[in-house]
Amino acid sequence: MIRGLYTAATGMNSMQHQIDVTSNNIANVNTTGFKQDRAEFQDLMYETLNYTAGQTSQTTMNPTGIDVGLGVRVSGIQKNFSEGDLKLTSNTLDLAIEGKGFFQITLPSGETAYTRNGAFKLNSEGSIVNGSGYSLSPEIVIPDNVVDVSIAKDGTVTATDSQTGTTTDLGQITIADFINSAGLIPLGDSLFMQSDASGDVIEGNPSEEQFGSIQQGMIELSNVKLVNEMVDLITAQRAYEANSKAITTTDSMLDTVNRLKS
């Protein structure tokens, strides 16, 4: 019976993690470029009371053993990098990647981070930056004397000189990809960092090879499906209650055993 207390406790703890993950998904249902998390679980080791295929006589063996599980644990939290819906904003510097790839962002430390959030802006120097003021990499500067900034599907940035009317090439946006995107380290602010698990960065131009194309005037919405998250939340809550009931039942059984002495 003591085993049942600890086993049910692992279930409650795991369901608490499930609720935490689901709550974070729901909180970010409107976060641009957010990618859904999924909690994954594994059963714990088993206590073997009778071995499978143990000899019951010289010629026979038992077909099954007696293995008592000791509960569950969180084995990992997986990022779902499926593409979210695209929303038309008509904002010149709102960009979305239709397909695979990440925008590259230069952090204040000089390191490169990666994001699917393409809600870019201009800083005081005319550089394209994200909402935190971190520059897009490679850096692209929009001069004061240009109008009608255009960003093509292949990442080419052009504009029209307001004085001469000629088209000016301002630079090329490149994007990055990884063999295992789920291995990226989330930093917050819709940013990710490369890790050994993600593999080396693969850089290239949009619309080429494995990379998606850039859509100007659009942003990528969160890929969280609210209905699914609500179902997961209810399921986790019921599982938490069931494990709590198992603890209550075990406690009642222990109380009965203790009362046998009197």
MARZAVEX-361532 format. One line per 10 residues: number of its first residue (from 1); their letters; for each residue z, y, x of N, C-alpha, C. Coordinates in pm, whole numbers, plus 50000, padded with zeros to 5 digits. Each point is the difference from the previous one (the first is absolute). Layout:
# residues N
NUM = A = Z,Y,X,Z,Y,X,Z,Y,X  ...
***
This chain:
# residues 262
1 = MIRGLYTAAT = 50000,49878,50082,50000,50122,49918,50000,50126,50085  50070,49993,50117,49999,50115,50089,49858,50029,50045  49921,49894,50022,49861,50016,50042,49923,50081,49896  50028,49973,49873,49930,50071,49893,50026,50149,50001  50121,50041,50038,50031,50143,50008,49911,50070,50103  49992,49942,50118,49922,50062,50107,49850,49994,49971  49955,49891,49938,49858,49987,49967,49959,50105,49898  50081,50017,49896,49970,50101,49898,50007,50141,50059  50091,50020,50096,50011,50132,50064,49873,50035,50076  49938,49901,50066,49873,50027,50069,49891,50038,49901
11 = GMNSMQHQID = 50005,49938,49881,49902,50034,49896,50018,50143,49952  50125,50043,49980,50026,50137,49956,49956,50100,50106  50030,49968,50126,49962,50090,50109,49848,50013,50010  49928,49888,49985,49854,50003,50008,49939,50077,49884  50058,49982,49880,49948,50073,49885,50028,50150,50012  50108,50035,50068,50027,50142,50025,49890,50060,50088  49955,49923,50102,49887,50045,50084,49873,50013,49915  49979,49904,49909,49882,50007,49914,50002,50127,49914  50116,50032,49946,50012,50121,49918,49979,50125,50085  50052,49998,50124,49980,50115,50090,49852,50022,50028
21 = VTSNNIANVN = 49927,49892,50028,49857,50010,50030,49923,50047,49877  50031,49941,49885,49932,50038,49876,50028,50145,49964  50124,50044,50019,50036,50139,49970,49922,50096,50088  49982,49964,50127,49922,50085,50091,49854,50008,49956  49946,49887,49954,49862,50001,49950,49986,50092,49879  50095,49989,49906,49995,50082,49879,50015,50149,50036  50089,50029,50095,50022,50139,50041,49874,50062,50060  49915,49917,50060,49879,50050,50067,49873,49973,49920  50014,49982,49870,49882,49969,49919,49898,50114,50001  50044,50123,50028,49909,50114,50005,49983,50056,50141
31 = TTGFKQDRAE = 50042,49925,50101,49988,50046,50139,49860,49970,50052  49932,50102,50047,49863,49984,50049,49995,49902,50117  49914,49899,49987,49977,49905,50108,50111,49898,50019  50100,49997,49909,50111,49905,50017,49952,49857,49979  50057,49908,50080,49966,49859,49989,50122,49920,49956  49978,49916,49900,50108,49925,49937,50066,49903,50098  50133,49986,49989,50076,49901,50075,50026,49878,49911  50007,49883,50065,50035,49877,49929,50104,49923,50080  50115,49975,49939,50105,49922,50067,49964,49853,49996  50020,49931,50113,49972,49857,50010,50130,49927,50035
41 = FQDLMYETLN = 50016,49880,49944,50126,49928,50015,49976,49859,50055  50102,49948,50067,49999,49862,50049,50134,49934,49967  49994,49869,49969,50125,49929,49978,50070,49977,50134  50133,49995,49995,50079,49978,50121,50004,49852,50034  50067,49966,50109,50008,49861,50045,50070,49914,49894  49977,49870,50009,50056,49906,49905,50110,49916,50065  50100,49969,49920,50104,49907,50043,49962,49861,49952  49979,49908,50094,49954,49865,49966,50120,49909,49978  50017,49955,49876,50108,49907,49967,49955,49855,50008  49871,49978,49985,49943,49865,50012,49855,50014,50043
51 = YTAGQTSQTT = 49964,49938,50110,49868,50020,50057,49892,49934,49915  49887,50068,49989,49883,49942,49934,49952,49880,50080  49961,49893,49930,49952,49876,50062,50109,49928,50078  50126,50024,49961,50109,49925,50062,50001,49857,49953  50040,49908,50086,50001,49858,49967,50108,49970,49897  49960,49935,49890,50096,49952,49900,50024,49850,50012  49910,49931,50071,50016,49858,50034,49906,49972,50116  49991,49876,50040,49911,49967,50112,49853,50021,49965  49968,49998,49873,49859,50009,49959,49970,50120,49912  50100,50077,49963,49976,50113,49909,50058,50129,50057
61 = MNPTGIDVGL = 49950,50110,49948,50050,50133,50038,50001,50090,49878  50089,50099,50002,50004,50092,49886,49879,50093,50001  49934,50019,49885,49877,50081,49995,50024,50149,50018  50120,50046,49970,50033,50142,50017,50136,50012,50066  50022,50116,50061,50130,50025,50060,50082,50094,49912  50113,50043,50053,50084,50098,49931,50011,50121,50093  49919,50100,49971,49998,50123,50081,50039,50117,49911  50111,50064,50034,50052,50110,49919,49966,50133,50068  49925,50083,49930,49963,50129,50055,50117,50096,50008  49993,50091,50098,50110,50094,50022,49963,50143,49965
71 = GVRVSGIQKN = 49893,50016,49925,49969,50134,49951,49865,50053,50044  49987,50132,50004,49874,50068,50024,50023,50120,50089  49894,50043,50066,50008,50122,50081,49866,50073,49994  50003,50129,50030,49876,50079,50008,49932,49967,50133  49876,49953,49993,49927,49965,50122,49912,50114,50051  49971,50095,49913,49917,50112,50044,49962,50089,49882  49951,50117,50031,49948,50092,49899,49856,50032,50038  49906,49954,49918,49857,50008,50030,49938,50123,49936  49922,50073,50079,49925,50114,49947,49867,49952,49941  49969,50049,49883,49874,49969,49935,49904,50117,50024
81 = FSEGDLKLTS = 49900,49977,50086,49908,50109,50038,49872,50000,49918  50006,49944,49880,49883,50009,49913,49976,50147,49963  49875,50032,49973,49963,50140,49976,50049,50048,49865  50059,50119,49996,50041,50061,49874,49882,50070,49933  50021,50041,49878,49896,50073,49927,49976,50136,50066  49876,50048,49990,49966,50132,50054,50003,50103,49888  50058,50116,50032,50012,50108,49901,49921,50121,50048  49917,50053,49913,49920,50119,50031,50087,50124,49994  50000,50078,50108,50076,50125,50004,49910,50121,50021  49883,49978,50057,49904,50107,50034,50053,50094,50107
91 = NTLDLAIEGK = 50111,49965,50064,50053,50078,50111,49922,49963,50127  49950,50099,50071,49913,49976,50116,50062,49908,50103  50129,50016,50027,50065,49925,50106,50074,49875,49950  49984,49965,49873,50053,49873,49951,49898,49892,50031  50045,49900,50078,49910,49894,50043,50059,49864,49964  49915,49908,49962,50041,49863,49971,49908,49904,50073  50056,49889,50046,49920,49896,50064,49970,49894,49896  49872,49983,49968,49959,49896,49907,49966,49875,50080  50095,49909,50007,49984,49882,50083,50111,49992,50104  49975,49930,50109,50101,49979,50103,50009,50118,50096
101 = GFFQITLPSG = 50119,50020,50055,50017,50102,50102,50118,50091,49976  50039,50072,50105,50111,50095,49994,49958,50128,50071  50047,50113,49947,49987,50126,50074,50097,49996,50117  49964,50066,50110,50084,50004,50118,50067,50137,50009  50132,49998,50022,50081,50121,50001,50074,50009,50134  49996,50117,50064,50073,50022,50125,50140,50051,49970  50101,49924,50040,50139,50040,49979,50042,50103,50104  50108,50075,49976,50049,50096,50100,50030,49936,50135  50033,49870,50000,50029,49928,50125,49874,49968,50079  49884,50020,49938,49873,49966,50064,49950,49863,49961
111 = ETAYTRNGAF = 50084,49920,49932,49958,49869,49955,49909,50013,49878  49925,49893,49973,49908,50000,49886,50058,49916,49887  50003,50057,49882,50042,49928,49879,49878,49986,49909  50015,49916,49898,49886,49968,49915,50042,50014,49853  49906,50046,49918,50033,50026,49860,49878,49982,49911  50028,49972,49872,49894,50000,49898,50010,50125,49913  50098,50084,50029,50018,50124,49925,49908,50107,50057  49895,50032,49928,49901,50096,50049,50011,50137,49938  50121,50039,49955,50019,50135,49945,50023,50097,50115  49891,50043,50062,50009,50084,50119,49997,50148,49964
121 = KLNSEGSIVN = 50042,50079,50098,50006,50145,49984,49962,50066,50132  49998,50133,50003,49976,50075,50124,50129,50065,50045  50023,50000,50132,50115,50075,50052,49957,50141,50039  50087,50073,50064,49971,50141,50032,49889,50015,50102  49969,49892,50073,49895,50006,50102,49868,49942,49950  49999,49958,49875,49876,49945,49943,49983,49852,50020  50100,49932,50059,49990,49856,50021,50031,49925,49871  49933,49888,49980,50028,49914,49884,50126,49921,50028  50099,50011,49912,50130,49934,50018,50041,49932,49870  50100,49909,50013,50053,49936,49879,50111,50086,49941
131 = GSGYSLSPEI = 50069,49950,49898,50101,50078,49931,50119,50037,50086  50020,49928,50112,50110,50031,50092,49957,50090,50115  49873,50040,50000,49949,50088,50106,49950,49926,50123  49990,49866,49994,49951,49921,50113,49848,49997,49998  49939,50020,50116,49854,50014,50008,49927,49868,49978  49887,50012,49932,49908,49888,49990,49942,49972,50138  49984,49872,50033,49945,49962,50131,49868,49925,49979  49892,50041,50072,49991,50113,50093,50011,50133,49925  50056,50099,50071,50027,50130,49937,49870,50070,49961  50002,50054,49879,49885,50075,49950,50048,50137,49953
141 = VIPDNVVDVS = 49935,50106,50051,50039,50138,49970,49892,50064,49912  50044,50061,49891,49908,50070,49909,50008,50150,50032  49895,50059,50057,50004,50144,50034,50005,50088,49876  50036,50127,50021,50009,50096,49889,49863,50039,49946  49898,49990,50085,49870,50055,49962,49909,49899,49932  50056,49890,49946,49916,49900,49934,50043,49984,49854  49907,49953,49920,50025,49972,49858,49938,49864,49967  50029,49952,49881,49940,49875,49950,50019,49885,50100  50126,49971,50032,50030,49888,50089,49964,49869,49930  49921,49918,50069,49954,49873,49943,50039,49885,50093
151 = IAKDGTVTAT = 50055,49896,49943,50036,49881,50077,49923,49883,49942  49908,49946,50078,49912,49894,49953,50073,49866,49996  49938,49901,49939,50060,49867,49989,50020,49934,50136  49919,50042,50099,50014,49944,50133,50097,50080,50087  50070,50099,49941,50101,50076,50073,49950,50124,50070  49872,50030,49989,49945,50120,50063,50047,50125,49925  50057,50096,50076,50052,50123,49939,49904,50115,50034  49948,50064,49898,49908,50112,50019,50043,50116,49910  49949,50118,50031,50027,50120,49920,49886,50098,50019  49998,50100,49915,49896,50102,50007,50057,50129,50058
161 = DSQTGTTTDL = 49930,50053,50100,50042,50127,50059,49980,50111,49897  50106,50074,49969,49993,50101,49894,49912,50118,50036  49972,50020,50130,49919,50114,50043,49854,49963,50015  49973,49887,50065,49861,49961,50027,49944,49904,49896  50089,49929,49928,49952,49903,49901,49959,49868,50059  50021,49982,50130,49963,49875,50064,50112,49896,49986  49962,49874,50007,50096,49890,49989,50062,49973,50136  50132,49994,50005,50073,49978,50125,50070,49865,49997  49984,49925,50108,50068,49870,50013,50140,50024,50057  50104,49961,49925,50138,50027,50040,50071,49880,50061
171 = GQITIADFIN = 49942,49883,49990,50064,49883,50060,49976,49873,49921  50065,49892,50046,49983,49868,49940,50136,49938,49974  50026,49962,49876,50123,49929,49966,49981,49852,50027  50089,49943,50077,49998,49856,50025,50120,49937,49930  49987,49874,49964,50111,49930,49936,50031,49872,50077  50113,49940,49969,50048,49884,50076,50029,49884,49906  50000,49881,50057,50033,49880,49923,50074,49903,50090  50062,49898,49939,50078,49902,50074,49971,49860,49946  50013,49901,50086,49981,49862,49957,50102,49963,49894  50125,50042,50023,50109,49970,49906,50067,50130,49959
181 = SAGLIPLGDS = 49948,50063,49895,50056,50128,49955,50144,49985,49953  50036,49882,49950,50136,49977,49951,50102,50007,50113  49953,49990,50126,50090,50007,50114,50029,50142,50046  49943,50101,49934,50029,50138,50036,50145,50036,49963  50058,50091,50076,50139,50042,49977,50000,50126,49915  50061,49996,49880,50004,50121,49916,50100,50103,50056  49956,50124,50010,50084,50108,50052,50053,50091,49890  49949,49987,49879,50024,50101,49898,49893,50107,50010  49999,50094,49907,49897,50104,49995,49860,49942,49990  49989,49877,49944,49871,49930,49985,49936,49967,50134
191 = LFMQSDASGD = 50079,49992,50106,49949,49972,50134,50042,49860,50046  49914,49941,50083,50027,49869,50059,49976,50005,50149  50072,49914,50072,49982,49989,50145,49950,49862,50036  49920,49993,50105,49950,49873,50050,50116,49918,50057  49990,49868,49989,50098,49910,50059,49929,49881,50061  50075,49915,50070,49940,49879,50056,49947,49909,49890  50067,50003,49884,49959,49915,49889,49869,50047,49936  49974,50129,50003,49879,50053,49936,49875,49974,50084  50019,49979,50131,49886,49987,50089,49953,50135,50050  49904,49999,50089,49948,50124,50057,49921,50079,49896
201 = VIEGNPSEEQ = 50002,50132,50017,49927,50086,49909,49850,49985,50023  49925,49998,49890,49853,49996,50005,49951,50132,49942  49936,50080,50083,49959,50134,49958,49849,50007,49982  49957,50076,49901,49857,50014,49976,49970,50110,49900  49874,50019,49971,49957,50102,49904,49998,49943,49859  50035,50079,49901,49991,49954,49861,49860,49951,49965  49993,49904,49909,49874,49942,49950,49932,49910,50100  50061,49978,50117,49940,49912,50100,50082,49873,50012  49931,49888,50019,50062,49869,50021,50103,49971,49891  50127,49979,50039,50103,49958,49905,50067,50116,49927
211 = FGSIQQGMIE = 49967,50123,50036,50073,50115,49948,49944,50048,49867  50092,50057,49919,49960,50059,49873,49940,50138,50020  49955,50058,49892,49938,50133,50005,50100,50105,49952  49977,50124,50042,50087,50112,49961,49944,50067,49874  50090,50024,49906,49963,50068,49877,50069,50136,49998  49922,50108,50010,50057,50134,49999,50036,50042,49858  50108,50077,49989,50043,50048,49870,50070,49895,49916  50050,49894,50065,50070,49893,49930,50121,49958,50082  50100,49945,49934,50116,49942,50068,50021,49858,49948  50064,49918,50082,50031,49863,49960,50140,49996,49941
221 = LSNVKLVNEM = 50011,49949,49879,50129,49990,49934,50077,49878,50050  50127,49994,49965,50082,49883,50033,49940,49875,49936  50011,49886,50068,49950,49875,49942,50107,49924,49922  50112,50068,49971,50108,49939,49921,49956,49991,49854  50016,49881,49943,49974,49979,49856,50136,50001,49928  50023,50104,49923,50132,50023,49943,50043,49886,49907  49908,49945,49924,50034,49891,49909,50052,49879,50078  49931,49966,50109,50044,49887,50082,50137,50024,50060  50025,50125,50042,50129,50032,50062,50113,49989,49896  49972,50041,49878,50103,49990,49896,50031,49853,49969
231 = VDLITAQRAY = 49898,49915,50001,50023,49857,49979,50083,49943,50116  49965,50038,50123,50077,49953,50117,50144,50047,49992  50020,50123,49953,50135,50055,49990,50084,49921,49900  49940,49968,49885,50072,49923,49898,50030,49859,50051  49902,49938,50068,50020,49865,50054,50113,49998,50101  50002,50099,50089,50105,50007,50102,50137,50022,49935  50004,50084,49899,50126,50027,49930,50054,49873,49935  49912,49924,49934,50044,49876,49935,50045,49897,50103  49929,49993,50111,50041,49905,50105,50134,50039,50059  50022,50131,50015,50129,50050,50051,50112,49961,49903
241 = EANSKAITTT = 49975,50018,49870,50100,49964,49900,50027,49850,50000  49895,49919,50017,50017,49854,50000,50084,49955,50119  49977,50060,50116,50081,49967,50118,50144,50045,49982  50017,50115,49936,50135,50048,49970,50071,49904,49906  49926,49947,49903,50058,49902,49907,50038,49873,50074  49921,49959,50099,50033,49880,50078,50132,50019,50074  50023,50121,50052,50126,50028,50069,50117,49995,49901  49978,50059,49881,50105,49998,49898,50033,49857,49958  49895,49918,49984,50021,49860,49959,50074,49923,50108  49962,50019,50126,50067,49931,50110,50145,50043,50010
251 = DSMLDTVNRL = 50025,50129,49981,50137,50051,50002,50083,49936,49889  49940,49985,49882,50070,49937,49888,50033,49854,50031  49908,49931,50066,50024,49860,50037,50113,49990,50103  50001,50091,50096,50108,50001,50100,50134,50029,49934  49999,50089,49902,50123,50032,49929,50052,49877,49926  49907,49922,49941,50041,49878,49930,50062,49899,50095  49940,49985,50119,50054,49907,50100,50139,50043,50044  50018,50131,50022,50131,50050,50042,50107,49974,49895  49961,50005,49874,50097,49982,49892,50040,49853,49982  49924,49909,50061,50034,49858,49987,50135,49969,50062
261 = KS = 50039,50080,50101,50128,49976,50068,50117,50024,49907  49980,50090,49904,50110,50031,49908,49984,49923,49870
***
